[in-house]
Amino acid sequence: MSNPTSFQRVFRVVADLLAPQDCFVCGGASGGDAVCPACLAELPRQPELACPVCALPTPGGAVCGHCLNAPPAFDATRALFSYAFPVDRMVQALKYHHRLALARFFADGLQRMPASGGVDLLLPMPLHVQRLRRRGFNQAVEIARPLARAWGLPLELAAVRRERDVPAQAGLARAARIANLRGAFRCERPLAGLHVLVVDDVMTTGASLNELARTLKRQGAARVENLVLARTP
């Protein structure tokens, strides 16, 4: 099957915005929401007791051994869900099938999480320009926009760009992912003393988020936190 045309992509986006929504999970009536209340209650939430740096579950919510032994460039991570069924299917539907109602659903969930204090700006994880052209939108931007409006924070869309269209990281070991991403980002804005909150969809090893945080701190960022939809167990 051929790739959808620009017109087809625009039509899907408009239909997604205007058409009444059934529950993505069960297909039942959801009152116009992306997920009905019954399915919402069953979604795999991120455990409360997790490493405050990388968000992996830990006893008592202590910093995990890996973050103690090899601290990442970012300072903290919070996640809404675990990346498990059906959240994994929801994220894929947003990214690859233009189900933009799910972006609003995810943003609403993130907005209800306790806010980080002292944040100066929100930065969605940037996409390489070629991938952005293929996909037609950046899912991290669609999630971050309503957050920025709700929290009254600047949304930074231009200061950081992805220099290389890194191949898919799935199946690569952590060391290979890190090597694959070196020099992947470029930041042209001074960030001296700023507290930056990076918004992304899924955190797996954290290699992309770590490289982005390294880039931001080279520009003077004092603190970089991650806010992600889902953390891979």
Solvent accessible surface area in square Angstrom, and as a share of the most:
residue,aa,sasa,rsa
1,M,243,1.08
2,S,99,0.64
3,N,129,0.66
4,P,41,0.26
5,T,77,0.45
6,S,71,0.46
7,F,156,0.65
8,Q,82,0.36
9,R,53,0.19
10,V,90,0.52
11,F,125,0.52
12,R,108,0.39
13,V,35,0.20
14,V,68,0.39
15,A,38,0.30
16,D,13,0.07
17,L,96,0.48
18,L,144,0.72
19,A,48,0.37
20,P,127,0.80
21,Q,24,0.11
22,D,88,0.45
23,C,3,0.02
24,F,52,0.21
25,V,55,0.31
26,C,79,0.47
27,G,48,0.47
28,G,29,0.28
29,A,97,0.75
30,S,9,0.06
31,G,79,0.76
32,G,44,0.42
33,D,85,0.44
34,A,10,0.08
35,V,6,0.03
36,C,11,0.06
37,P,102,0.64
38,A,72,0.56
39,C,20,0.12
40,L,50,0.25
41,A,82,0.64
42,E,140,0.63
43,L,7,0.04
44,P,32,0.20
45,R,116,0.42
46,Q,24,0.10
47,P,59,0.37
48,E,170,0.76
49,L,106,0.53
50,A,18,0.14
51,C,1,0.01
52,P,65,0.41
53,V,25,0.14
54,C,9,0.05
55,A,3,0.02
56,L,59,0.29
57,P,71,0.45
58,T,20,0.11
59,P,125,0.79
60,G,64,0.61
61,G,23,0.22
62,A,57,0.44
63,V,55,0.32
64,C,18,0.11
65,G,43,0.41
66,H,87,0.39
67,C,7,0.04
68,L,120,0.60
69,N,133,0.68
70,A,51,0.40
71,P,99,0.62
72,P,26,0.16
73,A,22,0.17
74,F,8,0.04
75,D,47,0.24
76,A,13,0.10
77,T,5,0.03
78,R,55,0.20
79,A,8,0.06
80,L,12,0.06
81,F,2,0.01
82,S,18,0.11
83,Y,57,0.22
84,A,39,0.30
85,F,140,0.58
86,P,15,0.09
87,V,0,0.00
88,D,19,0.10
89,R,118,0.43
90,M,0,0.00
91,V,1,0.01
92,Q,66,0.29
93,A,9,0.07
94,L,0,0.00
95,K,36,0.15
96,Y,123,0.47
97,H,117,0.52
98,H,14,0.06
99,R,81,0.29
100,L,17,0.09
101,A,6,0.05
102,L,2,0.01
103,A,3,0.02
104,R,100,0.37
105,F,26,0.11
106,F,0,0.00
107,A,1,0.01
108,D,67,0.34
109,G,8,0.08
110,L,1,0.00
111,Q,76,0.34
112,R,162,0.59
113,M,34,0.15
114,P,110,0.69
115,A,74,0.57
116,S,27,0.18
117,G,66,0.63
118,G,64,0.61
119,V,18,0.10
120,D,57,0.30
121,L,4,0.02
122,L,0,0.00
123,L,6,0.03
124,P,5,0.03
125,M,10,0.05
126,P,15,0.09
127,L,28,0.14
128,H,23,0.10
129,V,72,0.42
130,Q,94,0.42
131,R,70,0.25
132,L,69,0.34
133,R,173,0.63
134,R,146,0.53
135,R,29,0.11
136,G,52,0.50
137,F,20,0.08
138,N,13,0.07
139,Q,9,0.04
140,A,1,0.00
141,V,20,0.12
142,E,50,0.23
143,I,0,0.00
144,A,0,0.00
145,R,99,0.36
146,P,30,0.19
147,L,0,0.00
148,A,8,0.06
149,R,175,0.64
150,A,51,0.39
151,W,63,0.22
152,G,65,0.63
153,L,39,0.19
154,P,80,0.50
155,L,46,0.23
156,E,26,0.12
157,L,86,0.43
158,A,91,0.71
159,A,14,0.11
160,V,10,0.06
161,R,113,0.41
162,R,41,0.15
163,E,72,0.32
164,R,95,0.35
165,D,46,0.24
166,V,9,0.05
167,P,89,0.56
168,A,83,0.65
169,Q,28,0.13
170,A,89,0.69
171,G,84,0.81
172,L,71,0.36
173,A,71,0.55
174,R,85,0.31
175,A,77,0.60
176,A,42,0.33
177,R,31,0.11
178,I,52,0.27
179,A,55,0.43
180,N,36,0.18
181,L,1,0.00
182,R,144,0.53
183,G,44,0.43
184,A,0,0.00
185,F,9,0.04
186,R,115,0.42
187,C,13,0.08
188,E,105,0.47
189,R,84,0.31
190,P,104,0.65
191,L,4,0.02
192,A,82,0.64
193,G,55,0.53
194,L,41,0.20
195,H,19,0.08
196,V,1,0.00
197,L,2,0.01
198,V,1,0.01
199,V,0,0.00
200,D,12,0.06
201,D,8,0.04
202,V,30,0.17
203,M,3,0.01
204,T,54,0.31
205,T,33,0.19
206,G,5,0.05
207,A,6,0.05
208,S,29,0.19
209,L,4,0.02
210,N,23,0.12
211,E,8,0.04
212,L,0,0.00
213,A,0,0.00
214,R,104,0.38
215,T,6,0.03
216,L,1,0.00
217,K,68,0.29
218,R,143,0.52
219,Q,60,0.27
220,G,32,0.31
221,A,8,0.06
222,A,67,0.52
223,R,93,0.34
224,V,0,0.00
225,E,12,0.05
226,N,1,0.01
227,L,1,0.00
228,V,0,0.00
229,L,0,0.00
230,A,0,0.00
231,R,10,0.04
232,T,35,0.20
233,P,112,0.70
